[in-house]
Amino acid sequence: MPLRILFLYPSDNLTFNAGVASLAALARQEGHEVRLLQSHQEDFALLDDLLERFRPHLAAVSSVTLQFP
């Protein structure tokens, strides 16, 4: 059964995260429906809208210590 997977990467400067992109690509290759949200931490309205429309079975979040002072 294909899953709807949402990958979340909060970023204050929109840097590319190869790890998150690779996982999203692999999941898509395996037949899952994938969305990747890379946004600023304050974009709660955007996240709320995406969760309501996409209704993911799984949400994967990636962050690093320097992103959260």
ChimeraX commands (.cxc) that place a marker at each C-alpha (Angstrom):
marker #1 position 0.00,0.00,0.00 radius 0.5
marker #1 position 1.52,3.34,-1.04 radius 0.5
marker #1 position 1.88,5.86,1.77 radius 0.5
marker #1 position 1.55,9.63,1.71 radius 0.5
marker #1 position 4.79,10.87,3.26 radius 0.5
marker #1 position 5.51,14.47,4.22 radius 0.5
marker #1 position 9.15,15.44,4.69 radius 0.5
marker #1 position 9.61,18.60,6.76 radius 0.5
marker #1 position 12.85,20.54,6.75 radius 0.5
marker #1 position 12.64,23.82,8.68 radius 0.5
marker #1 position 15.33,26.16,7.44 radius 0.5
marker #1 position 16.05,29.81,8.07 radius 0.5
marker #1 position 18.13,30.24,4.91 radius 0.5
marker #1 position 16.65,27.65,2.51 radius 0.5
marker #1 position 19.83,25.60,2.26 radius 0.5
marker #1 position 19.59,22.34,0.36 radius 0.5
marker #1 position 19.48,19.16,2.46 radius 0.5
marker #1 position 20.73,16.25,0.36 radius 0.5
marker #1 position 19.71,13.69,3.00 radius 0.5
marker #1 position 16.07,14.75,3.08 radius 0.5
marker #1 position 15.98,15.04,-0.73 radius 0.5
marker #1 position 17.48,11.55,-1.11 radius 0.5
marker #1 position 14.96,9.99,1.27 radius 0.5
marker #1 position 12.09,11.73,-0.52 radius 0.5
marker #1 position 13.38,10.54,-3.91 radius 0.5
marker #1 position 13.78,6.96,-2.68 radius 0.5
marker #1 position 10.27,6.92,-1.21 radius 0.5
marker #1 position 8.88,8.26,-4.49 radius 0.5
marker #1 position 10.81,5.59,-6.44 radius 0.5
marker #1 position 9.20,2.95,-4.24 radius 0.5
marker #1 position 5.75,4.19,-5.24 radius 0.5
marker #1 position 4.87,6.43,-2.30 radius 0.5
marker #1 position 3.30,9.86,-2.69 radius 0.5
marker #1 position 5.75,12.41,-1.34 radius 0.5
marker #1 position 5.69,16.09,-0.42 radius 0.5
marker #1 position 8.68,18.07,0.80 radius 0.5
marker #1 position 8.13,21.24,2.79 radius 0.5
marker #1 position 11.24,23.32,3.35 radius 0.5
marker #1 position 10.28,26.57,4.99 radius 0.5
marker #1 position 10.91,29.01,7.78 radius 0.5
marker #1 position 9.90,27.98,11.28 radius 0.5
marker #1 position 7.12,30.59,11.34 radius 0.5
marker #1 position 5.20,29.14,8.37 radius 0.5
marker #1 position 2.60,27.37,10.52 radius 0.5
marker #1 position -0.28,28.42,8.26 radius 0.5
marker #1 position 1.44,26.81,5.27 radius 0.5
marker #1 position 2.10,23.62,7.25 radius 0.5
marker #1 position -1.47,23.50,8.54 radius 0.5
marker #1 position -2.83,23.88,5.00 radius 0.5
marker #1 position -0.53,21.15,3.66 radius 0.5
marker #1 position -1.47,18.74,6.46 radius 0.5
marker #1 position -5.15,19.33,5.80 radius 0.5
marker #1 position -4.90,18.91,2.01 radius 0.5
marker #1 position -2.28,16.13,1.77 radius 0.5
marker #1 position -3.27,14.16,4.92 radius 0.5
marker #1 position 0.04,12.29,5.26 radius 0.5
marker #1 position 0.30,8.84,6.80 radius 0.5
marker #1 position 3.81,9.74,7.94 radius 0.5
marker #1 position 5.61,13.01,8.66 radius 0.5
marker #1 position 9.42,12.97,8.78 radius 0.5
marker #1 position 11.15,15.99,10.30 radius 0.5
marker #1 position 14.82,16.85,9.97 radius 0.5
marker #1 position 16.67,19.64,11.72 radius 0.5
marker #1 position 20.06,20.56,13.11 radius 0.5
marker #1 position 20.91,22.29,16.37 radius 0.5
marker #1 position 22.04,25.53,14.72 radius 0.5
marker #1 position 18.56,26.09,13.26 radius 0.5
marker #1 position 17.04,26.56,16.70 radius 0.5
marker #1 position 18.87,29.09,18.90 radius 0.5
marker link #1:1,2 radius 0.2
marker link #1:2,3 radius 0.2
marker link #1:3,4 radius 0.2
marker link #1:4,5 radius 0.2
marker link #1:5,6 radius 0.2
marker link #1:6,7 radius 0.2
marker link #1:7,8 radius 0.2
marker link #1:8,9 radius 0.2
marker link #1:9,10 radius 0.2
marker link #1:10,11 radius 0.2
marker link #1:11,12 radius 0.2
marker link #1:12,13 radius 0.2
marker link #1:13,14 radius 0.2
marker link #1:14,15 radius 0.2
marker link #1:15,16 radius 0.2
marker link #1:16,17 radius 0.2
marker link #1:17,18 radius 0.2
marker link #1:18,19 radius 0.2
marker link #1:19,20 radius 0.2
marker link #1:20,21 radius 0.2
marker link #1:21,22 radius 0.2
marker link #1:22,23 radius 0.2
marker link #1:23,24 radius 0.2
marker link #1:24,25 radius 0.2
marker link #1:25,26 radius 0.2
marker link #1:26,27 radius 0.2
marker link #1:27,28 radius 0.2
marker link #1:28,29 radius 0.2
marker link #1:29,30 radius 0.2
marker link #1:30,31 radius 0.2
marker link #1:31,32 radius 0.2
marker link #1:32,33 radius 0.2
marker link #1:33,34 radius 0.2
marker link #1:34,35 radius 0.2
marker link #1:35,36 radius 0.2
marker link #1:36,37 radius 0.2
marker link #1:37,38 radius 0.2
marker link #1:38,39 radius 0.2
marker link #1:39,40 radius 0.2
marker link #1:40,41 radius 0.2
marker link #1:41,42 radius 0.2
marker link #1:42,43 radius 0.2
marker link #1:43,44 radius 0.2
marker link #1:44,45 radius 0.2
marker link #1:45,46 radius 0.2
marker link #1:46,47 radius 0.2
marker link #1:47,48 radius 0.2
marker link #1:48,49 radius 0.2
marker link #1:49,50 radius 0.2
marker link #1:50,51 radius 0.2
marker link #1:51,52 radius 0.2
marker link #1:52,53 radius 0.2
marker link #1:53,54 radius 0.2
marker link #1:54,55 radius 0.2
marker link #1:55,56 radius 0.2
marker link #1:56,57 radius 0.2
marker link #1:57,58 radius 0.2
marker link #1:58,59 radius 0.2
marker link #1:59,60 radius 0.2
marker link #1:60,61 radius 0.2
marker link #1:61,62 radius 0.2
marker link #1:62,63 radius 0.2
marker link #1:63,64 radius 0.2
marker link #1:64,65 radius 0.2
marker link #1:65,66 radius 0.2
marker link #1:66,67 radius 0.2
marker link #1:67,68 radius 0.2
marker link #1:68,69 radius 0.2
view
